[in-house]
Amino acid sequence: MKLFRRKRGQEETSSGWREAFSHSGHGIKVDRPKLPRNMELFVHLGVPKETRKRLQHLLMKYWTVRPESLVDDFLEIAFSHATKLIFPGELRETVLKHYDNPPTADALQRECAAVYVRHEMNRWRQRSDLEKWANEMGTAFVKWRTCQDERVCPVCQGYEDVLYPISKIPELPACWDCRCYYEPVVDMKYLQWPRKVYSNGKVSMMERKEFEQLF
């Protein structure tokens, strides 16, 4: 079974990237206003500087007018460059787990590229969320959430429902198959106690009174 299925009759080209981004329950959103400012992925993929500047100009100019088509163009270019990268072994192993039979080298490279680009775009999305919550909502604490199913890896499971100060929470994604997400704490009175809290470099179970003494 392929990790990302394409529509019947669809060619094995970069045109199938968008289905890859929507395979999880927390896919890429097209209404993130800070997305056009993030060009790190293009730098890493080796996209020429002039091309990056032109894309950024178009994205900033038309973001509120037709964001979805611009994101299509944005990720299409990123995907086409990602297919030329040499991917780390752990990414290739993650992709291979989703095949019943060994794929061709070209198919494996394309699936790795799709996972890689989705991974980086998810990183941007999560950063944008944290910035928005901290600057616009005054959020001080955030919970790490998993999808709580059989696909959650041991690494991600260890973070499930841990309460972090917003400036201390680890960066997402945590693994190549990561579907985790941040959840802002809007009102502390709705939290259940005792609970796992990150403090002084470690996670420990705390009662509310202990938490209030520390923070």
VEXMARBA-713529 format. One record per residue (C-alpha): y, x negated, z; residue in three letters; residue number from 1. Coordinates in Angstrom, 2 decimals. Layout:
<sites>
       v       u       w residuo num
       Y       X       Z     ALA NUM
...
</sites>
This chain:
<sites>
       v       u       w residuo num
    0.00    0.00    0.00     MET   1
    3.41   -1.31   -0.91     LYS   2
    6.07   -1.67    1.69     LEU   3
    8.60    0.02   -0.57     PHE   4
    7.47    2.59   -3.11     ARG   5
    9.41    3.07   -6.31     ARG   6
    9.62    6.30   -8.30     LYS   7
    7.06    6.87  -11.01     ARG   8
    8.12    5.16  -14.21     GLY   9
   10.75    3.05  -12.48     GLN  10
   10.81   -0.54  -13.70     GLU  11
   10.17   -3.43  -11.33     GLU  12
   13.82   -4.41  -11.27     THR  13
   16.59   -4.50   -8.72     SER  14
   17.22   -0.81   -9.46     SER  15
   14.67    0.03   -6.78     GLY  16
   16.58   -1.58   -3.95     TRP  17
   18.15    1.60   -2.60     ARG  18
   14.82    3.21   -1.71     GLU  19
   14.05    0.07    0.27     ALA  20
   17.11    0.55    2.44     PHE  21
   16.30    4.11    3.37     SER  22
   12.69    3.59    4.48     HIS  23
   13.54    3.59    8.21     SER  24
   15.05    6.27   10.38     GLY  25
   18.17    4.18   10.85     HIS  26
   19.06    3.18    7.30     GLY  27
   22.33    1.87    5.95     ILE  28
   25.31    4.18    6.28     LYS  29
   27.91    4.26    3.50     VAL  30
   30.75    5.36    5.73     ASP  31
   31.21    2.12    7.65     ARG  32
   34.86    1.14    7.08     PRO  33
   34.37   -2.47    8.19     LYS  34
   31.54   -3.21    5.75     LEU  35
   33.74   -4.53    2.89     PRO  36
   35.16   -7.27    5.15     ARG  37
   31.72   -8.76    5.76     ASN  38
   30.92  -11.19    2.98     MET  39
   28.61  -13.62    4.84     GLU  40
   25.54  -12.46    2.95     LEU  41
   27.17  -13.28   -0.39     PHE  42
   28.10  -16.74    0.87     VAL  43
   24.54  -17.38    2.02     HIS  44
   23.08  -16.15   -1.27     LEU  45
   25.30  -18.50   -3.23     GLY  46
   27.39  -15.87   -5.04     VAL  47
   30.39  -17.69   -6.60     PRO  48
   33.65  -17.49   -4.65     LYS  49
   35.56  -15.75   -7.45     GLU  50
   32.87  -13.08   -7.70     THR  51
   33.03  -12.54   -3.95     ARG  52
   36.82  -12.17   -4.06     LYS  53
   36.63   -9.67   -6.93     ARG  54
   33.99   -7.59   -5.13     LEU  55
   35.92   -7.61   -1.90     GLN  56
   39.09   -6.49   -3.71     HIS  57
   37.27   -3.59   -5.38     LEU  58
   35.57   -2.54   -2.18     LEU  59
   38.79   -2.55   -0.18     MET  60
   40.68   -0.68   -2.92     LYS  61
   38.14    2.08   -3.60     TYR  62
   36.23    2.27   -0.31     TRP  63
   37.61    5.65    0.71     THR  64
   37.51    7.09   -2.82     VAL  65
   33.90    6.48   -3.89     ARG  66
   32.13    4.45   -1.22     PRO  67
   28.56    5.21   -2.21     GLU  68
   28.83    3.87   -5.75     SER  69
   30.62    0.76   -4.49     LEU  70
   27.88    0.09   -1.95     VAL  71
   25.38    0.46   -4.80     ASP  72
   27.18   -2.30   -6.73     ASP  73
   27.60   -4.41   -3.61     PHE  74
   23.92   -4.40   -2.69     LEU  75
   22.70   -4.60   -6.28     GLU  76
   24.31   -8.03   -6.61     ILE  77
   23.06   -9.14   -3.21     ALA  78
   19.52   -8.09   -4.13     PHE  79
   19.58   -9.88   -7.49     SER  80
   20.52  -13.13   -5.76     HIS  81
   18.03  -12.66   -2.95     ALA  82
   15.12  -12.58   -5.41     THR  83
   15.80  -16.28   -6.10     LYS  84
   15.63  -17.42   -2.48     LEU  85
   12.77  -19.24   -0.78     ILE  86
   11.96  -16.99    2.18     PHE  87
   10.67  -18.13    5.58     PRO  88
    6.94  -17.85    6.19     GLY  89
    7.26  -15.20    8.90     GLU  90
    9.09  -12.87    6.49     LEU  91
    6.39  -13.27    3.85     ARG  92
    3.71  -12.58    6.47     GLU  93
    5.54   -9.43    7.57     THR  94
    5.65   -8.12    4.00     VAL  95
    2.01   -9.02    3.29     LEU  96
    0.86   -6.87    6.21     LYS  97
    1.92   -3.80    4.22     HIS  98
   -0.31   -4.57    1.22     TYR  99
   -3.95   -3.49    0.93     ASP 100
   -4.55   -6.11   -1.77     ASN 101
   -2.78   -9.45   -2.33     PRO 102
    0.34   -8.86   -4.48     PRO 103
    1.45  -10.97   -7.42     THR 104
    3.91  -13.74   -6.64     ALA 105
    6.71  -11.81   -8.37     ASP 106
    5.98   -8.59   -6.48     ALA 107
    5.88  -10.45   -3.17     LEU 108
    9.20  -12.14   -3.92     GLN 109
   10.87   -8.84   -4.72     ARG 110
    9.57   -7.14   -1.60     GLU 111
   10.71  -10.12    0.50     CYS 112
   14.13   -9.86   -1.12     ALA 113
   14.36   -6.15   -0.31     ALA 114
   13.45   -6.75    3.34     VAL 115
   15.87   -9.69    3.56     TYR 116
   18.85   -7.80    2.19     VAL 117
   18.06   -4.74    4.34     ARG 118
   17.80   -7.03    7.37     HIS 119
   21.22   -8.58    6.74     GLU 120
   22.92   -5.27    6.01     MET 121
   21.47   -3.83    9.20     ASN 122
   22.96   -6.78   11.08     ARG 123
   26.41   -5.92    9.68     TRP 124
   25.99   -2.26   10.60     ARG 125
   25.07   -3.07   14.19     GLN 126
   28.00   -5.49   14.57     ARG 127
   30.35   -2.84   13.23     SER 128
   29.04   -0.28   15.72     ASP 129
   29.59   -2.61   18.67     LEU 130
   33.13   -3.42   17.55     GLU 131
   33.96    0.25   17.09     LYS 132
   32.57    1.28   20.46     TRP 133
   34.32   -1.55   22.31     ALA 134
   37.71   -1.26   20.58     ASN 135
   38.00    2.49   19.93     GLU 136
   35.88    4.06   22.67     MET 137
   36.24    1.48   25.43     GLY 138
   32.46    1.28   25.79     THR 139
   31.39   -1.23   28.45     ALA 140
   27.59   -0.83   28.43     PHE 141
   25.02   -0.34   25.69     VAL 142
   21.30    0.48   25.70     LYS 143
   18.78   -1.15   23.39     TRP 144
   16.54    1.50   21.80     ARG 145
   13.35    1.26   19.76     THR 146
   11.65    3.94   17.64     CYS 147
    8.93    4.13   20.32     GLN 148
    5.96    4.33   17.96     ASP 149
    2.95    2.18   17.05     GLU 150
    5.02    0.01   14.68     ARG 151
    7.25   -1.39   17.44     VAL 152
    6.43   -5.08   17.95     CYS 153
    5.98   -6.68   21.41     PRO 154
    9.33   -8.47   21.14     VAL 155
   11.29   -5.28   20.50     CYS 156
    9.25   -3.32   23.05     GLN 157
   10.45   -5.72   25.74     GLY 158
   14.05   -4.67   25.07     TYR 159
   13.42   -0.91   25.10     GLU 160
   15.99    1.02   27.17     ASP 161
   17.45   -2.12   28.78     VAL 162
   21.08   -1.65   29.81     LEU 163
   23.40   -4.46   28.67     TYR 164
   27.10   -5.21   29.07     PRO 165
   28.36   -4.73   25.51     ILE 166
   29.37   -8.40   25.24     SER 167
   25.93   -9.63   26.33     LYS 168
   23.51   -7.55   24.28     ILE 169
   21.26   -9.57   21.91     PRO 170
   21.93   -9.33   18.20     GLU 171
   20.01   -6.91   16.02     LEU 172
   17.75   -6.98   14.06     PRO 173
   15.31   -8.70   16.43     ALA 174
   12.49   -9.17   13.89     CYS 175
   11.89   -8.72   10.15     TRP 176
   10.35   -5.30   10.69     ASP 177
   13.03   -4.26   13.19     CYS 178
   14.09   -0.61   13.37     ARG 179
   15.84   -0.91   16.75     CYS 180
   19.37    0.28   17.32     TYR 181
   22.10    0.25   19.96     TYR 182
   23.00    3.34   21.96     GLU 183
   26.43    3.42   23.66     PRO 184
   26.67    4.60   27.25     VAL 185
   29.43    7.21   27.16     VAL 186
   29.18    8.29   30.79     ASP 187
   27.30    6.33   33.47     MET 188
   26.52    9.47   35.45     LYS 189
   23.93   10.53   32.87     TYR 190
   21.81    7.40   33.32     LEU 191
   18.53    7.66   35.21     GLN 192
   17.87    5.24   38.07     TRP 193
   16.18    2.92   38.81     PRO 194
   16.37    1.29   35.39     ARG 195
   16.17   -2.09   33.64     LYS 196
   19.51   -3.92   33.58     VAL 197
   20.50   -7.29   32.12     TYR 198
   22.40   -9.44   34.60     SER 199
   22.84  -13.20   35.12     ASN 200
   20.60  -14.13   32.23     GLY 201
   17.62  -11.94   33.09     LYS 202
   16.40   -8.33   33.02     VAL 203
   15.48   -6.71   36.33     SER 204
   14.87   -3.22   37.69     MET 205
   17.90   -1.94   39.62     MET 206
   18.98    1.02   41.66     GLU 207
   22.40    2.47   40.93     ARG 208
   23.90    1.13   44.18     LYS 209
   22.83   -2.43   43.31     GLU 210
   24.21   -2.02   39.80     PHE 211
   27.59   -0.84   41.10     GLU 212
   27.80   -3.81   43.45     GLN 213
   27.26   -6.24   40.55     LEU 214
   29.50   -4.54   38.01     PHE 215
</sites>
